[in-house]
Amino acid sequence: MKLNQLVLLSATSLIITTVPVLGQAAQITASQNLNNTNASNHSILVAQGKSMAVASGKFMAAEQKTTGSARIVTESGHRYLELDNAFSTSNQGPDLHVLLDTTGKPPQAYKNQGSFVNLGRLQKYNGTQRYPIPDAVNVANFKSVVIWCRMANATFGYAPLQASGSVSAR
């Protein structure tokens, strides 16, 4: 009786460990067949992974000299704010933040904290940077990117945004 139980246990163990491997092999084979038989769909999937500009603008000085460009891009279904390599602002701000503002020319000092979305602290005073934009934010409602000193409530610089072509901002 013990020998029969041991054989049954071994057979069950072999089946349990083999079935998931066979399932993965079937998924890989199906995926390879799909890619090989439908090359046009494969190309579309690759194209969706590229970033596409939704809006862009050049920085202007407000309280401090601020230069370079900002752009909002969509990549793999998510949106990001990117500051280019030419971006530069003053290092005199102790608490700089990156905002999306609903106006084309933001105020020197904010009285209404509800007119912007704060994307976080400025990563560095110059050079390329990237900030994720929350999915719930409709970027079509925002007209500028702002470098803002939270401590002094001062706008250092801003970039009025222009929509890029016919790409949807949502």
N, C-alpha and C positions, 0 to 999 in steps of 0.2 A: 504494500500500500504506500509506503514512503517513497519508493522508486517512482511510482506513477505520479505522485504529487510533485516530485522534483522535476520530472520531465514536463509536466504541465506548467510549472512555474517558469522553467527555462523557455519554453515555447511562447508563453505570454510575454515574458521580458523581451524576447527577440522581436515580437510583433510590435510592442509598444515603442521600442527604440527605432525600428525600421520605418514605420508609417510616417512620422514627421519628416524624415529624410526624403522619402519618396514624394511627399507633398511639396517640399521645397524644390525638388528636382522638377516636378511638374510645373510649378510656378515659374521657374527659370526658363524652362523649355517654352512655355506659353508666351512669356515675355519676349524671348528671343525670336519666336515665330512672328509675333506681332510686329516687332521692330523690322524684321526682314521682309515681311509681306506688305507692310504699310509704311514705306519710307516717308511719305508726305506728312503723316501724323507725327512721326518722330521729329521731323524738322520743326513742326509747329511747337512741340514741347520744348525744344532747345531755344527757340526764339522767345518764348514766354519767360525764360530765365534771365534775359538781357534787361538792362535798365533802360527805361524810357523816360525822358524829361517831360514833366507835367507843367512846370512853370519855372521861370528863372528871372534873375535881376542882378544889377550891379549895386554894390554898397555905396552909400553916400555918408558924409560926415554929419553928425549932429553935435553932441558935446565933445567928441574926440574924432580925430581922423580915422576913418574906417574904409578900407579898400578891398577889392576882390569881387567875387561873384558868389551868389547862392543859387541853388536849383533844387527843386523838388523832383524826385525820381520815383518811379514805380519799378519794383524788382521782385519777381516771384510773388506777386500779389500783395506786397507790403510797400509802404511809402517811406522815403527817407529824405531828410534835408541834408544836402551836401554843400560844404563851403570849399571853394577851389584852392589851389596852391598859392594863388595871389592874395588870398584873404589875409588881412592884417588889421589889428585894432590896438588901441593903447593898453599898456600893461598897468595903468594907474587905477584900474577898477578892482577892488578887492573881492567882488561878488558878482561877476559877470554871468549872465544867462542868455540863452538863445530863445527868442520868442517868435511865434507866428502872430501877426496883428491883423485885425479886421479892416484897418485903414491903410491907404497907400502911403500916407505920411504920418507916422505915429507921433504921439505927443512927446515933448521933452521930458515930462514927468507924468506918470500914470496916476489918474484919480479913480478910474474905473478898472478894477482888476479883472473884470469879466470880458474885456475886449481882446484878450490875447490867450494863447496857449503857450505855456512854458515847456520847452523841450528839454530843459536841464541846464546845468552849469556849462559854460564855455570850456571846452576841453583844453585849448591852448590859444595864445594870443595871435598866432599866425599859422598859415598852412592848411592843408587839406584836413577836413573833419567831416564826420557823418553822424547824424542824429535820427533815430527812429521816430516816426510820427505814429501815434496811436491810431489803430484801425477805426475807432469811433469818430475821429476828427475828419470833417469834410473840408479838405484843403481849398475847395472852390470859395469858401467863405472868407479866406484870408488873403490880404492884399500886399503884405510885406513881411520880411524877415527882419528882426530887430536884435541888436546886441545891446543889452540893458544891464545896468548896474543896479541890482536889487537893493543894496545897502543905501546908496545915495538916491535911489529912484530917478536915475538919469539914463536917457537914451544915448548911447555912445555913437551908434550908427545904424543905418537901416538900408535895406534893399527892396525897392518896390518890385513886386512880382508881375510878370507878364505871362499869360497862358501860352503854352507851346503848342501850336497847331490845333488839331482836332482831338487831341488825347484827353480822355475824361479825367477830371481831377479827383473824383471820388475814389 
